[in-house]
Amino acid sequence: MSEIPERIEREMFEIRSRMAPDVQDLRQHVNPKVVSKQVSTKIRDRIRGTVTRAGRSLLDSARRQANAFGEVRRKGDPSALTDAVKSDPRPLILLAIALAATLMAARKISNGREG
């Protein structure tokens, strides 16, 4: 009968010794610094992927509009360009914003030279 508690203690010791690396590994995985680094890396990767996809989409749309503009020059019919702009106005909007920013910068520079 006295060997049963010793055997149980020995088995518990063996189980604890086998679990020690797993518990240590678990502690490392739930460490707040590790978790926050993993989350920030995932967020950064997703944002990068989203921006890349949006950029490709915008470039494709700009190419379609440039091709439509070339077609207008060849055929003299502006309907292809208006259809391209109606289907996706982003490139035209960005062009307008860039033009406005350029004009504002030029005006600011020219006002600085006069004074």
Secondary structure, DSSP 8 states (H G I E B T S, - for coil): -THHHHHHHHHHHHHHHHHHHHHHHHHHHT-HHHHHHHHHHHHHHHHHHHHHHHHHHHHHHHHHHHHHHHHHHHH--THHHHHHHHH--HHHHHHHHHHHHHHHHHHHHHHHHH-
